[in-house]
Amino acid sequence: MNNHDASPYIEPRRRLVRWLRTCLMGPGPKYDVESEKDILNGQRPTQFFPTGILFPITPGGAGIDRAAEPEDNEDGVASSDPDGEDQTAKPAGHSRRYIAPSAVGFSFYASRDIEFHVSAWGASYRSLSRARHQWQRIPLSQNNDRTSFAFPSPPSHQRIEFRHPLWMNADDVPRAEIFSLWRPYESGWLISISLCNRQQVCRADEILPPEEEKIRLEEMAFFEVELACAIDAGEIYPYPRKDPSLLDDEEIELELQYRRKKIFAIGHGAAVDWQLDAGRVDRLQTDFLPTAEVPLVTPDNAAIEPRTLALDFLSRTGTDPDVFTALEAFVQAYGQWLEDRQETVDHFEGSEKKAGERILGRILTARDRMAGGIDLLRRHPAMAEAFALTHAAMRSQWAQQDRIRDRAPRTYRWRPFQLGFLLLTIRSVADADCAERDIVDLIWFPTGGGKTEAYLALIAFQIIWRRMQFPTSGGGTAVIMRYTLRLLTQQQFERAARLICALEILRQRRPERLGREPITAGMWVGSATTPNTFKDAMAEIRKASPDQAPRRFVFTRCPWCGGRLWCPGEHATRHGFHATDARFQIRCLNRENCAFGSRDPGALPLNVVDEALYADPPTLLFATVDKLARLAWDPRTVAFFGHGACRPPELIVQDELHLIAGALGSIVGIYEAALDAVLVQRGIYPKYIASTATIRNARTQIQKLFGRRHAVFPPPGIDADDSFFTRALPVDRHPGRLYLGYLASILKKGEAFAALTAALFGAPDATGMDTPALSDAWRTLIAYHGSLRGVGDSHNALAYRTKSYREAQHQLKWYVRHDPSEEVSSEDSGRPQNAPRVAQLTSHYSPEENARTFGRLACPAGESECLDAVLATNMISVGLDVDRLALMIINGQPLTTAEYIQASSRVGRSEVPGLVVANYYRWQARSLSHYENFRPYHESFYRFVEPTSVTPFTPQVRRRALHAALVIVMRLSIDDLRENGAAGAFDPSRAVIQKALEILKRRCRQADPDQAEQTDGQLDALAGDWGRFADACRKQETRLVYQRPANDRSAEALLYAHQDVKHGKWATLNSMRNVEESGLLRATKSFAPPEKEGA
C-alpha cells in the first residue's frame, strides 16, 4: 500500500459523497426552507430518490412486491468452480411479499440514569402537475427548527413504552410518531427508538384508482428522513453481544485485538452512527447512506534502520559484517516492541490476560525464529552467499522493471514483514531435518501489501540454495506454486517471469555455483488457457490475427526488456513464438538491448505448453489446484517429481489459501495427501508456504489440508492496528478506503443500480472534478456481482436505464454548487455525456478477451481504450492489481466477509483513495443485516471473517476421491506401475507397495486423526479391490489399464471419467471445475401444501 500524503483527494471525495447523497436521498436538512427551486420534474419522487424514505401504511399492511423480479435471488447453489465463477443455479420463479418501510430506528444499551432528547427531520413532496410530473419539495421542519422530544429516565426499572406524535396535518392529526421502548437489562436499559409514518394511503374498505393511489403514496411519504438522539445525562454502554463464555480462544483474541472498536448501537431499517466526545457517546443518528473509512496501513517503522531493508545492502551478506549487525538490530527492535506490549498485557485480567499471553507467545516464537535465521547465515558462509544472491536477483528484476517503464533508478527496499518472513523461514527451507520444516508458514497480510514478493524471495533463495547444495541433482522442478484461479495463475506467472529471468542471468554468470541447467518457469493450467501440445501451439500461431498476438501464450512482450513478441509487418508478421512437432519456445526479438534476445536463438526461460513442461520440467512450476486431478491420469506428470537424476521439489507454495474451502477444499485435501505421500516416498519431506489476506480457523484448515501445524506471519499483536510490521495511518492525513452503504426501498434491482451508476457517472461534472489533478480520479467503475445473471442485469440497466437517471439527476447539480439563496449559474446548463464504455469480466468470455479487458483497465481517462465501467463476477476478487482503480460497486452482500474484503480491496491502492459503494438488496436478509450494522462491521470487518471449513476425510469425500489418491501414489512413486498398461501389475503384497500405502495412511492420519481408522480401512479395501481386479484380469488374459483408449475394447479400465460412456472400476475426477455431485429430481404428482388449521 501507498503511504504518500493523499490529502489533496480528501475534499474532492467528500464532494463526490455529498453528490451521491443529493442524488440518492435528497438535498438534506441544510435546505430546510421551502423554495421555488425545490421542484422535481419528470419522475415521481420515489423513483427519483431511491433511499431515505418512510412510506405510508398500505391497506392490509402487506402485499405482493411489485418490484420483485424472478431472478432476484443471487444466492442459488454456487458450484465449487476453482476458477472463481459462481455458476449459480437458477431458482424457481416466485413472488415475494414485501412491506415498504414505514419506520426506522435504532437500539442501544444505556445506564439506569440515562436522559436524552430525540429529534426528527424529513421532507415531503406535493404534486404540482400530474401531466408534467412536477413535484414541490416541502421541508417538514423549517428554519433549522427540528421537532424534538425530551426523554428523562423512568422512575421504575420496568418495561415501558412512550409515543410522541409529530408533523400534524391540516386536521391536526399526527402524520408520524416517535416510539420508544425501554427494557430493563442487567443494571441499565435496552432502549429502542423509532420514527414511524402513521398515515394510511386509504381505508381498508376504500378502493382508489391506481393513479390516485400512486399520488397519495408519493404525497404521504417522508423523504430525507433523519432521526437523532442527543445524550443529556447518563452513559451509553457497548451493545450486548455474544456471551464471552461461549467464545473460543480465537474469538477471545479477536475481541481483545478490536477492544477499542466498540459497538454502541444497532440500526433498524437503516444504519446507525454515533458521535464520541472524550470516548463517550453523546449522539446517535440514523443514516440511510452510511459511510465508514477503513484506514490504510503503513510498513514504515522508525525503529528500523532504513538501510537494513535495502536490497543493495543485503546483497553484501557474508562479505560485509555490517549486514549481520543491522539484521540483529532489526530483530532486537521487534523484541523491544514485544517487551512494551508485555507491559500492557500484565495489566489485563482473566480471559483477556490469557489471550494476551497467547498472542505474545506467538510473537516471541517468531522473533526467535528470525534470530535463528540470522545465526544460520552467520555460521554457514555458503548460505549467506545464497541469501546475498537472492537479493541481487530481486534488485535486478526490480531495476529492470523500472527501466522498462522509463523510471529513474532508485533504492529498492523490502517492507519490514518481507524481510522478517525471509529470515523466519530460511532455516526450514534450507534444512530438511529442521523441526520447523513441519510448520506451514502462513503469510497473513492485507491485500496489496506485498505477500507475492515475500514468497517470491523465498522461492529465489530455495532455487539458489538447492543449486549450490546439490550441484548434480539440484535441477528439475524445485518449487511448485499453486493457485485456485486460472486467471490469477496467469497474472502471477507474468509477475514471477522477470524474477526467473534475473535468476537465469545470474546462473549464466555463475554456472560453476548455480549449475549448467537453465533456471526456468512453466505454467501448467490446461487447454482453456494455454496449449496442451506442440500441435496445439502450432495451430494457435497459424490462426492468429496478423495484428494481434495470440493470448494463449500468455506473453505479448518480453518480460525482461519489454520488447514486443508479435510485430506485424507490411508483408509478414515477425514473432517470437517458435513451435515445431517436438518443441516450443518463446524468443525475444530484441537483439540489441535484451540479455536474452542478444543470445542465439533468443529463447526466454519460460514455457506454457504442457508437452514442453513434461519434456523439460521447469524449475518453478505454476499450476492451478485443478491440475492435481491430472496426476491420477497422466504418467508424464512424474517429470515434476524428481524423475531421473533430479531431486523432487522441496517447496510448495499455496496462494490465496482462503479459497481452498468448502467442497473444493475437501477434494483438494485428499489430492494434497497423495502429492505429499509421493514426495515422501521419493525421499523429500517438502516445506509448505501459504498466503492469504483473510482467514479464520487457519489451524484446522491447514491441518486438514496439509497434515501439519501452522504459524501465521506476521503474528497479530494485541491491537489490530499495530503488529510492528504495519500500523494504521490517521485518515485525516492519509485517507483510507471509504465504504458507503446504499439500499433502495422499492426500486427494482436494475433501477436501483441505474440510479447509483448515473450518480457516479455524473459526479465529475457535478462536483468540479475536471481539473488536471483529478482527471483520472474515480473515472473507471468496477461493478462486482455474485452471479453471472447479475452481470447481465447490470448490463441492461446501463444500456437502457442509466441515461434517463442521469438526465433527471442533472437538475440536482444546483444543490451541490450553490447555497440555497443563490441563483443557478450558466455553467449548469450542460447535459450528460455520451453512453458509458462498458466491458465485462466473466467466464463467458475467453481468457484472451478477459486479458484484453484487464489491459484496458490500466488506460487512464481520456484515452480511447479507457473504460467507464467493468461488470465483473467474483473472478476479480483476487489478482486484479491496477493502481488507478478507485471506484467500485459491490452488488449485494457477498456470501462471506473474506470475499467482501478481497473484492473491495481491489480499489484505492494508489494515491487516489478508494470509494466502495455497497449496493444492498432489500430482499436479501444478509444485505439488510450488514446495512443495519454498517459502521461496526466496517470498522473491524477482519473480526467478522467467517471460519473456513474443509472435511477431506468424511465418508462422502473419501468415496469420491480416496481411490484417486491411491492411484497417484502408486503411479508416481513406483516405476513399474507408472505407464497406462501397468495397472495390472499391482500386487498389494509387494513390500514397495505396502511401504507406499503406509506412507499415504500416515499422511491421512496426520490430517484427520478422528477419521484415521475409517480411512485406513478404506485404503486397505481399495488396495484389495485393485489387487483382486488385477488377478481377475490376469486369469482372463485381459489387459488392465488405467485409462481405456477410445477405440480399445480389449482392455479393462481401472479409472473412468464421470462423463465416459463405457465405464471402468472407479469413477475418477478429471478436473475440479465441478467437484460436487448433482442429481435430477422428477415430481411424480402435483403437490398441494397442507391447509392451515382454522382456515
HURAWO-V522185 format. One line per field, one symbol per residue. ss: DSSP state (@ for helix, = for strand, . for the rest). psi: psi as a letter, one per 40 degrees, with the letter a starting at -180 (. if undefined). burial: # if it has 9 or more other C-alpha atoms within 8 Angstrom, else .. A space follows every 10 residues. Layout:
ss->???
psi->???
burial->???
This chain:
ss->.......@@@ @@@@@@@@@@ @@@@...... ........== =...@@@@.. ...=..=... ..==...... .......... .......... ......==.. ..======== ....====== =========. ...======. ......==== =........= ========.. ...======= =====..=== =======..= .........@ @@@@@@@@@@ .========= ===..==... ...@@@..@@ @@@@@@@... ....====.. =======..= =======... ====..==.. .....@@@@= @@@@...... @@@@@@@@@@ @@@@@@@@@@ @@@@@....@ @@@@@@@@@@ @@@@@@@@@@ @@@@@@@@@. @@@@@@@@@@ @@@@@@@@@@ @@@@...... ..=..@@@@@ @@@@@@@@@@ ....@@@@== ====...... @@@@@@@@@@ @@@@@@@@@. ........== ===..@@@@@ @@@@@@@@@@ @@@@@@@@@. @@@@...... ====...... ...@@@@@@@ @@@....... @@@...=... ...=.==... ...==.==== ..=====... .......... ..=..==..@ @@@@@....= ====@@@@@@ @@..@@@@@@ @......... ====..@@@. .@@@@@@@@@ @@@@@@@@@@ @.....==== ==.....@@@ @@@@@@..== ===.....=. .=....==.. ......==== ===.....@@ @@@@@@@@@@ @@@@@@.... .@@@...... ====...@@@ @@@@@@@@@@ .@@@@@@@@@ @@@@@@@... .....@@@@. .......=== =.....@@@@ @@@@@@@... ........== ==.@@@@... ......==== =.....@@@@ @@@@...... ....====== ....@@@@@@ @@.@@@@@@. @@@@...... ....@@@@@@ @@@@@@@@@@ @@@.@@@..@ @@@@@..... @@@@@@@@@@ @@@@@@@.@@ @@@@@@@@@@ @@@@@@@@@@ @@@@@...== ===....... =======... .....===.. .......... .......... .....
psi->ihfihfdeed dddddddddd dddddididd gfhhieeghi hdiiddddhe ifhhiihihe eiihheeiid edhedahhif heeehgghhh iiiiiihhhh heiiaiiihi idfhhiihii iaiiihhdhd defhhhhhhd hiffgihihi gihidigihi iihhiigiad efhhdiihhh hhhhhbeahh hhhihhheih diidehhiid ddddddddde ihifhhhihh hdiaihiihh aihdeeiidd dddddddfde giheiiihei iiiihihfei hehihihegi ihhhiiiieh heehhdddeh ddddeehdeh dddddddddd dddddddddd ddddddeiib dddddddddd dddddddddd ddddddddeg dddddddddd dddddddddd ddddefiiii hhiiiddddd ddddeddddd heeidedehh hhhhiiheef dddddddddd dddddddddg ddeeaahdhh hiidhddddd dddddedddd dddddddddf dddeidhihi iihgeieddi ididdddddd ddeiidehih eeedheihed eeiiehghid dihhiehhha eeihihhheg edfhdddehh eehifiiehd dddddghidh hhiiddedde dddheeedde ffhbeiiiie hhhhifdeeg iadddddddd dddddddddd deehhihhii iiehiifddd dddddefiii hhhhhiaehd ehfdeiiiih eddghahhhh ihhhdeiidd dddddddddd deddddeffe iddedehfdh hhhhieiddd ddddddddde dddddddded eedddeeiid eiihideeei iiaiiihiii gieeiidddd dddddddehi ididehidih hiaeeeeidh ghdehehihh hihididddd ddddeeifea ehiihhhhgi hdehdddddd ddfddddddf eddehihihh gefidddddd eddddddddd deehdeedid eedeehheei dddddddddd dddddddgdd eddddddddd dddddddddd dddddefhhh idhhidehee iihdiiidei dhiadhhhhe ifdhehiiii hhheiihhii iihe.
burial->#.#..##.## .#..##.### #########. .#.#....## #.###..### #########. .#..#..#.# #..#.#.### ########.. ....#..... ########## ##.####### #######... ..######## ##...##... .......... ....##.#.. ...####### ####...### ########## ##........ ..#.###### ########## ##.######. ......#... .#######.. ...####### ####.#.... ########## #########. ...##..### ########.. ..##.##### #.###.##.. ##..#..#.. .######.## .###.##.## ####.###.. #.######## ########## ####...... .#.####### #########. .#....#.## #####.##.# #..####### ########.. #.######## ########## ####.##### #######..# #.###...## ######..## ####.###.# #..#....## ########## #.######.. ..##.##### ..######## #..#.####. .######### ####..#### ########## ###.#.#### ###..##### ########.# ########## ########## ##.####### #####.##.. ########## ########## .########. #.######## #####.#### #########. ####.##.#. ....##.### ########.# #.#######. ###.###### .#####.#.. .......... .#.....### ##....##.# #.#..##### #....##### #########. .######### ###...#### ########## ########## ##.#..##.# ########## #...##.#.# ###...##.# ########## ####..#### ####.#.#.. ..##.##.## #.######.. ##..##..#. .###.##..# #.##...### ####...... #######... ..##..###. ###.#..... .......... .....
